Amino acid sequence: MEVPVLNQFEAGQRLRRGEIPSLLLIHGEEQYLARRLLHAIKAKLAAGGETIDYLEWEPDDGETELYTALVTLPLGVSRRLVAARNPAAGLCMPYLKLTGDPSLVFVLLFDHMLKANDRLYRAVADLGWVVDCPPLKGRSLTAWAQDEARLSGKQLPERAAEYLHFLCGDNPGLISQELDKAVLYLGGTPSPITEAVLRITGSHTASRSIFELVDAVAARRSEVVRGILDSLLSEGQAPVFIATMLARHYLQLLEASLLQREGAPPRETSRLMGIHPYVAQKLHQQLASYPLPEIEGILSMLLELDRSLKQGRGEPGLLMEAAVGEICSQTPKQASQMMPVSPHRQGVL
């Protein structure tokens, strides 16, 4: 009987229930998830107390090695797991009938999607599992992250999942690493994996630190800003780049403000601006404390900062400190009357 095509969620659930097919075709660009399924099969076989012989076959290895792995049971081994990566259909078809051997699990791994009318695809669908692993993006990726957290006994609120997606991009491998660190940090407590926890446990890459700097400046958290800025500058991050990222954020804030004035609903900001939903949420939160004149004043100041940095009008670190200090120290009323920071002013946070 033909087994329906599974996605990686469904395949993972079946494996956790103890189902292990003798033949699988795992195909798609999301190789991290494909590898996860392969490791899950190995773990299930090992959990049964069986001795396993594992071979991962590459096209350069030749047909003889694949044939030997599929038909020969090594001494002292009770189960064999053979994974063939991107094999030619003509090479594999004669061996599919070997999957009736109860000691063998044969996995075909493809790093691209096969078509449903492909000869090998149809043949495997009649005998075992076909598992689709297309790239996870958007809501499907955040939903996957929340499922991963649940498997570890933790809750990952939607906002924290969006934050994690924003930091790691469409990379489930990085997301999984960050979740593992958060789970270890929380230990056996029932606490959820919040955005605050992810900030504490996360990898402090330069791109993340710049994001945290922008976030802290926008929130006027001067005590936090100084530490992040000092760290970025000591690591050799270019002041011009930092200024550009600050300006980029306030340009986005300006666009969100104008969309709000035009009556665009908050939920449409992400689509209309082409930005991540997490960023859109942040912008709408900040608009409550950033009137339009203030945003325009900050952008004028950052433009002058950019000119000062590029023309060498002062020590870059002091110019950066003066600029972010000016933003952090202003109230909305004062900021609406802001003047560009003088290149000779050596303000501190």
C-alpha positions in Angstrom: 0.0 0.0 0.0 1.3 3.4 -0.9 2.4 5.5 2.1 1.4 9.2 1.8 4.2 11.8 1.4 5.2 13.2 4.8 6.7 16.5 5.8 9.6 16.6 8.3 7.2 17.3 11.2 5.1 14.2 10.5 8.2 12.0 9.9 9.7 13.1 13.2 6.5 12.3 15.1 6.4 8.8 13.6 10.0 8.2 14.5 9.4 9.3 18.1 6.5 6.8 18.2 9.0 4.1 17.3 8.2 3.6 13.6 11.2 2.9 11.5 10.7 2.3 7.8 13.1 0.1 5.9 13.2 2.6 3.0 13.1 6.4 3.0 13.5 9.1 0.4 14.3 12.4 2.1 14.5 15.3 -0.4 14.7 19.1 -0.3 17.0 22.0 0.2 16.7 22.0 4.0 19.6 19.7 4.7 19.8 20.5 8.4 16.3 19.0 8.9 17.1 16.1 6.6 20.2 15.3 8.7 18.1 15.6 11.9 15.8 12.8 10.6 18.7 10.6 9.7 20.2 11.1 13.2 16.8 10.3 14.7 16.7 7.0 12.8 20.2 6.1 14.1 19.2 7.0 17.7 16.0 4.9 17.5 17.9 1.9 16.2 20.6 2.3 18.9 17.9 2.8 21.6 16.7 -0.8 20.9 20.0 -2.1 22.0 21.0 -3.3 18.6 24.5 -3.2 17.1 24.4 -0.9 14.1 26.6 -0.6 11.1 26.3 2.8 9.4 27.5 3.9 6.0 27.0 7.2 4.3 27.6 6.8 0.5 28.6 9.5 -1.9 28.5 9.2 -5.7 32.3 9.3 -5.9 32.4 6.1 -3.8 31.2 3.9 -6.7 28.5 1.3 -7.2 30.6 -1.5 -5.7 30.7 0.0 -2.3 27.0 0.7 -2.2 26.2 -2.8 -3.3 28.5 -4.3 -0.7 26.9 -2.2 2.1 23.4 -3.1 1.0 23.9 -6.9 0.7 26.5 -7.7 3.3 25.8 -8.1 7.0 29.1 -7.5 8.9 30.0 -9.9 11.7 28.6 -8.9 15.1 26.1 -6.4 13.6 22.3 -6.8 13.9 21.2 -3.8 11.8 22.5 -1.8 8.9 21.8 1.8 8.1 22.9 2.9 4.7 22.4 6.5 3.5 23.1 7.3 -0.1 23.5 11.0 -1.0 22.2 12.2 -4.4 22.4 8.7 -6.0 21.5 8.3 -9.7 18.0 6.8 -10.1 19.3 4.1 -12.4 21.9 3.0 -9.8 19.3 2.7 -6.9 16.3 1.2 -8.6 17.7 -2.4 -8.6 18.4 -2.2 -4.9 15.0 -1.1 -3.7 13.8 -4.7 -3.5 16.5 -5.3 -0.9 14.5 -3.3 1.6 12.6 -6.5 2.4 15.6 -7.5 4.5 14.6 -6.8 8.1 18.2 -6.0 9.1 18.5 -3.1 6.5 17.3 0.5 6.6 18.1 2.3 3.3 17.9 6.1 3.1 18.1 8.1 -0.1 19.1 11.7 0.6 18.7 14.4 -2.0 19.6 18.0 -1.5 16.9 19.2 -4.0 13.2 18.4 -4.4 12.4 15.5 -6.8 9.3 15.8 -8.9 6.3 13.6 -8.0 6.4 11.9 -11.3 10.1 11.0 -11.0 10.6 7.2 -11.4 12.6 6.8 -8.2 10.1 9.0 -6.2 7.1 6.8 -7.3 9.0 3.6 -6.6 9.9 4.6 -3.0 6.4 5.9 -2.4 5.1 2.4 -3.0 7.6 0.8 -0.6 8.4 3.2 2.2 8.4 6.9 3.2 8.8 10.0 1.1 9.7 12.9 3.3 9.7 16.5 1.9 12.2 18.9 3.4 11.8 22.3 1.6 13.3 25.4 3.2 11.4 26.6 6.3 10.6 30.3 6.2 8.3 32.8 7.9 5.6 31.4 10.0 6.5 27.8 9.2 10.0 28.4 10.7 8.7 30.1 13.8 6.2 27.3 14.3 9.0 24.8 13.9 11.0 26.6 16.6 8.1 26.5 19.0 7.7 22.8 18.3 11.4 22.3 19.1 11.0 24.1 22.4 8.0 22.0 23.3 10.0 18.8 22.6 12.5 20.1 25.2 9.7 20.7 27.7 9.7 24.5 27.3 7.3 27.0 25.9 8.5 29.5 23.3 6.1 32.5 23.1 5.4 33.8 19.6 7.2 37.1 20.2 10.3 35.2 21.4 10.1 32.9 18.3 9.9 36.0 16.0 13.0 37.5 17.8 14.9 34.2 17.4 14.0 34.1 13.7 15.1 37.7 13.2 18.5 37.0 14.8 19.2 33.7 13.1 17.5 34.2 9.8 16.1 31.2 7.9 18.6 28.9 9.5 17.0 26.1 11.7 20.5 25.0 12.7 21.3 28.3 14.3 17.9 28.5 15.9 18.3 25.0 17.3 21.6 26.0 18.9 20.1 29.1 20.5 17.2 27.0 21.8 19.6 24.4 23.3 21.5 27.1 25.2 18.3 28.7 26.5 17.0 25.2 27.7 20.3 24.6 29.5 20.1 28.0 31.1 16.6 27.5 32.4 17.3 24.0 33.6 14.3 22.2 35.2 12.3 25.4 35.9 8.9 25.7 34.2 9.8 29.2 32.9 9.2 29.9 29.2 12.0 30.8 26.8 11.4 34.5 26.6 13.1 37.2 24.6 15.0 38.3 27.7 16.3 34.7 28.2 17.4 34.6 24.5 19.3 37.9 24.9 21.1 36.5 28.0 22.1 33.1 26.4 22.6 34.2 22.8 25.8 34.3 20.8 27.1 37.8 20.8 28.0 38.2 17.2 28.8 41.6 15.7 25.5 41.8 13.8 23.5 40.9 16.9 25.4 43.5 19.0 24.6 46.2 16.5 20.9 45.2 16.6 21.1 45.4 20.4 22.8 48.8 20.2 20.0 50.1 17.9 17.4 48.7 20.1 18.9 50.2 23.3 19.4 53.6 21.6 15.7 53.6 20.5 14.7 52.8 24.0 17.0 55.5 25.4 18.7 53.0 27.7 21.9 55.0 28.0 23.5 52.7 30.6 23.2 49.8 28.2 24.2 51.7 25.1 27.6 52.7 26.4 28.6 49.2 27.1 27.5 47.8 23.7 29.1 50.7 21.8 32.4 50.3 23.7 32.4 46.6 22.8 31.7 47.2 19.2 34.4 49.8 18.8 36.9 47.7 20.7 36.2 44.8 18.4 37.0 47.0 15.4 33.5 47.7 14.1 33.6 50.7 11.8 31.9 53.8 13.3 30.5 54.7 9.8 28.7 51.3 9.7 27.3 51.7 13.2 26.0 55.2 12.2 24.5 53.7 9.0 22.6 51.1 11.0 21.3 53.7 13.4 20.1 55.8 10.4 18.5 52.8 8.8 16.5 52.1 11.9 15.2 55.7 12.1 14.4 55.8 8.4 12.3 52.7 9.0 10.7 54.4 12.0 9.9 57.4 9.7 8.3 55.2 7.1 6.2 53.4 9.7 5.1 56.8 11.1 4.0 58.0 7.7 2.2 54.7 7.0 0.4 55.1 10.4 -0.6 58.7 9.5 -2.0 57.4 6.2 -4.2 54.9 8.1 -2.3 51.7 7.4 -3.1 49.1 10.1 -0.2 47.9 12.2 -0.5 44.3 10.9 0.2 45.6 7.3 3.4 47.4 8.2 5.6 44.3 7.7 4.2 43.6 4.2 4.1 47.2 3.0 7.7 47.9 4.2 9.1 44.5 3.3 10.5 43.9 6.8 10.4 41.1 9.3 7.3 41.0 11.5 9.4 41.2 14.6 10.9 44.5 13.4 7.5 45.8 12.5 6.3 45.1 16.0 9.2 47.0 17.5 8.7 50.0 15.3 5.0 50.3 16.3 6.0 50.1 19.9 8.5 52.9 19.5 6.2 55.1 17.6 4.3 55.8 20.8 7.3 57.7 22.2 8.7 59.1 19.0 6.7 61.9 17.4 7.4 62.6 13.7 9.5 65.9 14.4 11.8 63.9 16.7 12.4 61.2 14.1 13.2 63.9 11.5 15.6 65.7 14.0 17.4 62.5 14.8 17.8 61.7 11.1 19.3 65.2 10.5 21.7 64.6 13.3 22.8 61.2 12.0 23.3 62.7 8.6 25.7 65.2 10.1 27.4 62.5 12.1 28.0 60.5 8.9 29.6 63.5 7.2 31.8 64.2 10.3 33.0 60.6 10.4 33.8 60.5 6.7 35.5 63.8 6.6 37.6 63.1 9.8 36.2 66.1 11.8 36.9 64.5 15.1 37.8 61.3 17.0 35.3 58.7 15.7 34.6 57.1 19.1 33.8 60.5 20.7 31.6 61.5 17.8 29.6 58.2 18.1 29.3 58.7 21.9 28.1 62.3 21.4 25.5 61.2 18.9 23.9 58.3 20.8 24.2 60.3 24.0 22.2 63.1 22.4 19.5 60.7 21.3 19.3 58.9 24.7 19.1 62.2 26.7 16.3 63.9 24.8 12.6 63.9 25.8 10.2 63.9 22.8 9.6 67.7 23.3 13.3 68.5 23.4 14.1 66.1 20.5 11.7 67.9 18.2 14.0 70.9 18.4 17.2 68.9 18.1 20.1 70.3 16.2 22.9 68.2 14.5 25.7 67.3 16.9 28.7 69.6 16.5 31.8 67.7 15.4 33.8 69.5 18.1 31.4 68.6 20.9 32.8 65.7 23.0 29.7 64.6 24.8 29.6 61.4 26.7 26.8 59.0 27.5 
